Amino acid sequence: MKKVLVGMSGGVDSAVTAYILKRDGYDVAGATLRTWEGPEGSGSRCCEIDDAREAARTIGIPYYVFNCAGEFREKVCKPFVDAYLEGFTPNPCVICNSDFKWERMLHYADVLGADCIATGHYASVVRLGNGRYSVRKAEHAEKDQTYMLYRLTQEQLGRTLMPLGGLSKAEVRAIAEEAGIGVASKPDSQEICFVTDGSYASYVERNADREVPGEGYFVDEDGRVLGKHRGIVHYTVGQRRGLGVALGHRAYVKRICAERNEIVLAPAGDTAVTEICCSDVRFMGMPEPVCGEPFSCLVSVRYRRAGQRASAVRLDGGRYRVVFDLPAGTAAPGQSAVFYDDGGCVLGGGVITEVCFG
């Protein structure tokens, strides 16, 4: 009997994960990583402890809470703020999974003598023919979460269970209802857990440890001033709405120049992405290719967006150039580009640093 430590957020997915594993004969314990605390002691949507504790009691498993708020601020919140200050649009859940959540959960699994950990992600851990671990897309595409998992290491995947990859959300809720788990109908959380008011810019302004750039100028591609902007943290590359400047024609954000506090606008035309460059690229389902040798894959440039056929090649300095066969839709520097094989398994991915629009 394997002992497994289940990460429990207080939501229905992680509760059903614990229930399924116990039903299937595992020795199960639940754990919540306390990552955030509001001014009145309230928890974030990723660590609703009362709900998680009650679900564990219903399932009949031991339950633990580990205070990780300080480490969460350093590894997840601070890079999020710094990225916005540098003109990027970050995806903190990607960093949280690999650099914080899995690292901490596996640490506490070792402390408690557990063989592996489990999560309520809609994905499946698989072993490919080349011997490498990967995550495969969920059978129900509308819930697939593999985009957020591409940075997980082989060691992390080798000790991870994800039993929800073949289930729909309706099936998960039905299992919870049948088991008498109180969060069966609890709504899903939609926003970043630590941005409680939904305003990323306000969060950055409250939590930056250096001066937040204020008003600056919108400029065209030749550097001519078009008007004033509110501050670069309020905008993202590809944005077309809410620019707050009257030009007499539609425009979009083509580039954010943090060092000059300028935002480059271009006339609204085809804002679909034809080419990107990536850095900090991690490989999962395939070994890292040699420099200069392209490989074909499907590339997703946003969460839950279908992958587009592309050719990727490693450049000097560890960067990757990705050229799409057909335009891939809007993408922003700071977001992730995730590489998939034709079977829906993650090959790897990286952080978008440059975007070329059609």
C-alpha positions in Angstrom: 0.0 0.0 0.0 1.5 3.3 -1.1 1.2 6.3 1.1 0.2 9.5 -0.8 0.0 13.1 0.4 -2.8 14.9 -1.4 -2.6 18.7 -1.8 -6.0 20.0 -0.6 -7.0 23.5 -1.5 -10.5 23.4 0.0 -12.1 22.9 -3.5 -13.9 19.9 -4.9 -11.2 18.7 -7.2 -8.6 18.1 -4.6 -11.2 16.6 -2.2 -12.3 14.1 -4.9 -8.7 13.3 -5.6 -8.2 12.2 -2.0 -11.5 10.3 -2.0 -10.6 8.4 -5.2 -7.2 7.4 -4.0 -8.5 6.2 -0.6 -11.2 4.2 -2.4 -8.5 2.7 -4.6 -6.5 1.4 -1.7 -3.9 4.1 -1.1 -2.9 5.2 2.4 -4.0 8.8 2.1 -3.2 12.0 4.0 -4.3 15.5 3.1 -2.2 18.7 3.4 -2.8 22.4 2.7 0.1 24.8 2.1 -1.0 28.1 3.7 0.3 30.6 1.1 -1.4 33.8 1.9 -3.2 35.6 4.6 -5.3 38.8 4.4 -5.3 41.7 6.8 -8.1 40.1 8.8 -6.6 36.6 8.8 -8.6 35.3 5.8 -7.0 32.7 3.6 -6.7 32.9 -0.2 -8.7 30.8 -2.6 -5.7 28.4 -2.8 -5.7 27.6 0.9 -9.3 27.6 2.2 -8.4 25.5 5.2 -11.7 25.1 6.9 -13.2 23.5 3.8 -10.2 21.3 3.2 -10.2 20.1 6.9 -13.9 19.3 6.7 -13.4 17.4 3.4 -10.6 15.3 5.0 -12.8 14.6 8.0 -15.6 13.4 5.7 -13.2 11.2 3.7 -11.6 9.8 6.9 -8.0 10.8 6.3 -5.5 12.7 8.5 -5.0 16.3 7.5 -2.1 18.8 8.0 -1.6 22.5 7.5 1.9 23.9 6.7 2.6 27.6 6.9 4.5 28.5 3.7 3.5 32.2 3.3 7.0 33.6 3.5 8.4 31.3 0.9 5.3 31.8 -1.3 5.9 35.6 -1.3 9.5 35.2 -2.3 9.1 32.5 -5.0 5.7 33.5 -6.5 4.5 37.0 -5.5 7.7 38.9 -5.8 8.6 37.6 -9.3 5.0 38.4 -10.3 5.4 42.1 -9.2 8.9 42.4 -10.7 7.7 41.0 -14.1 5.0 43.7 -14.3 7.5 46.4 -13.4 9.7 45.2 -16.3 6.8 45.3 -18.9 5.9 41.6 -18.9 2.6 39.9 -18.3 3.5 37.0 -16.0 1.7 33.7 -15.3 2.4 33.1 -11.6 0.5 29.7 -11.5 3.2 28.2 -13.7 6.0 29.3 -11.4 4.0 28.3 -8.3 3.6 24.8 -9.5 7.2 23.9 -10.2 9.2 26.2 -7.9 6.9 26.2 -4.9 3.9 23.8 -4.7 5.6 20.6 -5.9 8.9 21.4 -4.0 7.1 22.0 -0.7 4.6 19.1 -1.1 7.4 16.6 -1.9 9.4 17.9 1.1 6.4 17.3 3.5 5.8 13.9 1.8 9.3 12.9 2.8 8.7 14.3 6.4 5.5 12.2 6.7 7.0 9.1 5.1 4.8 9.3 1.9 5.9 7.7 -1.3 4.3 10.3 -3.6 2.0 13.3 -3.8 -1.3 13.8 -5.6 -3.1 16.9 -7.0 -6.5 17.7 -8.4 -5.2 18.9 -11.7 -7.1 17.9 -14.8 -4.2 16.1 -16.5 -2.6 12.7 -16.5 1.0 11.7 -15.6 2.3 9.3 -18.3 5.5 7.5 -19.1 6.4 7.9 -22.8 8.1 5.4 -25.0 11.5 7.2 -24.6 11.3 6.6 -20.9 10.6 10.2 -19.9 7.6 11.3 -17.8 5.2 13.9 -19.2 1.7 15.2 -18.6 -1.0 14.4 -21.1 -4.0 16.7 -21.7 -7.2 16.0 -19.9 -9.9 14.1 -21.9 -12.2 17.0 -21.5 -10.4 19.9 -23.1 -12.4 22.7 -21.4 -10.7 21.7 -18.0 -7.2 20.8 -19.2 -4.5 22.2 -17.0 -1.3 20.9 -18.6 -0.3 24.4 -19.8 0.3 25.2 -16.1 2.5 22.2 -15.5 5.2 22.2 -18.2 8.0 23.2 -15.8 7.7 20.1 -13.6 10.8 18.0 -13.5 11.2 14.3 -14.1 11.8 13.7 -10.4 8.7 15.6 -9.5 6.5 13.8 -12.1 7.9 10.4 -11.0 6.4 10.9 -7.6 3.1 12.5 -8.7 -0.5 11.1 -9.1 -3.2 13.0 -11.0 -6.4 10.9 -11.0 -8.8 13.4 -12.5 -7.4 13.5 -16.1 -10.1 11.3 -17.5 -13.0 12.9 -15.7 -15.3 15.9 -16.5 -16.1 18.5 -13.9 -19.7 17.2 -13.7 -18.4 13.7 -13.0 -16.1 15.1 -10.2 -19.0 16.9 -8.6 -21.2 13.8 -8.8 -18.5 11.7 -7.0 -18.3 14.4 -4.3 -22.1 14.5 -3.9 -22.3 10.8 -3.6 -19.5 10.7 -1.1 -21.2 13.4 1.0 -18.3 15.8 0.6 -19.6 19.3 1.5 -17.8 21.2 -1.3 -19.5 19.2 -4.1 -21.1 22.4 -5.5 -18.5 24.9 -4.5 -17.7 27.3 -7.4 -14.3 27.2 -9.1 -11.9 30.0 -8.3 -11.1 32.0 -11.5 -8.5 34.6 -10.6 -4.9 34.5 -9.3 -5.3 33.5 -5.7 -3.3 36.3 -4.1 -4.9 39.1 -6.1 -8.1 39.2 -4.2 -9.7 42.3 -5.7 -9.0 41.2 -9.3 -6.8 44.2 -10.1 -3.2 43.1 -11.0 -2.0 46.7 -11.3 -3.3 47.6 -7.8 -1.6 44.6 -6.3 1.7 45.5 -8.0 1.4 49.1 -6.7 0.8 47.9 -3.1 3.5 45.3 -3.0 6.4 46.6 -5.1 9.7 47.1 -3.3 10.8 49.8 -5.7 9.2 52.7 -7.4 6.3 51.8 -9.7 6.5 53.7 -13.0 3.7 56.3 -13.2 2.4 58.1 -16.2 4.3 58.0 -19.4 3.7 58.3 -23.1 2.1 56.3 -25.8 4.3 56.5 -28.9 4.0 55.1 -32.5 6.7 53.0 -34.0 8.6 56.0 -35.1 8.7 57.4 -31.6 6.1 60.1 -32.1 4.1 60.9 -28.9 0.4 59.9 -29.2 -0.8 60.6 -25.7 -0.3 59.7 -22.0 -0.7 56.3 -20.4 -1.5 55.6 -16.7 1.6 53.4 -16.1 3.0 50.3 -17.8 1.6 48.0 -15.2 -1.9 48.7 -16.5 -1.3 47.3 -20.0 -0.3 44.2 -21.8 1.1 43.5 -25.2 -1.8 42.8 -27.7 -4.3 44.9 -25.7 -6.8 46.7 -27.8 -9.4 47.9 -25.3 -9.2 50.4 -22.5 -6.2 52.2 -23.8 -7.6 55.6 -22.8 -6.2 57.5 -25.8 -8.1 59.0 -28.7 -6.3 58.4 -32.0 -9.2 58.5 -34.5 -8.5 54.9 -35.3 -8.3 51.6 -33.5 -4.9 50.6 -32.1 -3.2 47.9 -30.0 -0.2 47.6 -27.7 2.6 46.3 -29.8 5.5 46.7 -27.3 6.1 47.9 -23.8 9.4 49.7 -23.2 9.9 49.6 -19.4 13.3 51.3 -19.5 11.7 54.4 -21.2 8.3 54.1 -19.6 6.8 54.1 -23.1 4.1 52.0 -24.7 4.3 51.5 -28.5 0.9 51.5 -30.2 0.3 50.3 -33.8 -2.9 50.6 -35.9 -5.2 47.7 -35.2 -4.9 45.2 -37.9 -4.0 41.5 -37.7 -2.7 41.0 -34.1 -2.3 37.3 -34.5 1.2 36.0 -33.7 3.4 34.6 -36.4 6.6 34.2 -34.5 7.9 34.2 -30.9 11.1 33.9 -29.0 11.3 32.1 -25.7 13.8 31.9 -22.8 14.0 29.7 -19.7 12.9 26.8 -21.7 12.3 23.5 -19.9 11.9 20.1 -21.5 9.7 17.4 -20.2 8.6 14.7 -22.7 11.7 15.0 -24.8 15.4 15.7 -24.2 16.7 19.2 -25.0 17.5 19.4 -28.7 20.9 20.4 -30.0 21.5 24.0 -31.1 20.3 24.7 -34.7 18.2 21.6 -35.2 14.5 22.5 -35.5 11.7 20.2 -34.3 8.0 20.3 -35.1 5.3 20.5 -32.4 2.0 22.1 -31.4 2.5 25.3 -29.5 -0.1 26.9 -27.1 0.6 30.5 -26.2 -2.2 31.0 -23.7 -3.9 28.9 -21.1 -6.6 26.5 -22.6 -5.9 27.7 -26.1 -5.5 25.0 -28.7 -2.0 24.4 -29.9 -0.9 25.6 -33.3 1.6 23.7 -35.6 5.0 25.4 -35.4 8.7 24.8 -35.9 10.9 25.5 -32.9 14.7 25.8 -33.0 17.3 26.3 -30.2 19.5 29.4 -30.7 22.7 30.5 -29.1 22.3 31.4 -25.4 19.5 28.9 -24.7 16.8 31.0 -26.5 14.3 29.3 -28.8 12.7 30.7 -31.9 9.2 29.5 -32.7 7.7 30.1 -36.2 4.0 29.2 -36.6 2.6 27.6 -39.8 -0.5 29.7 -39.4 -1.1 32.7 -37.1 -1.5 31.6 -33.5 -3.6 34.4 -31.9 -2.5 37.1 -29.5 0.4 36.4 -27.1 2.3 38.5 -24.6 5.9 38.6 -23.3 5.9 37.0 -19.9 3.3 34.4 -20.7 4.3 30.8 -21.5 4.6 28.9 -24.8 4.0 25.2 -24.2 5.1 22.6 -26.7 3.0 19.5 -27.3 3.3 16.3 -29.3 0.4 15.1 -31.5 -0.9 12.9 -28.7 -1.4 15.8 -26.3 1.6 15.2 -24.2 3.8 18.1 -23.1 7.3 18.2 -24.6 8.4 21.3 -22.9 7.9 25.1 -22.9 9.3 28.4 -22.0 8.6 32.1 -21.2 7.8 34.3 -24.2 10.2 37.2 -24.5 9.5 38.6 -28.0 6.4 38.6 -30.2 6.1 39.2 -33.9 2.6 40.1 -35.1 1.2 39.3 -38.5 
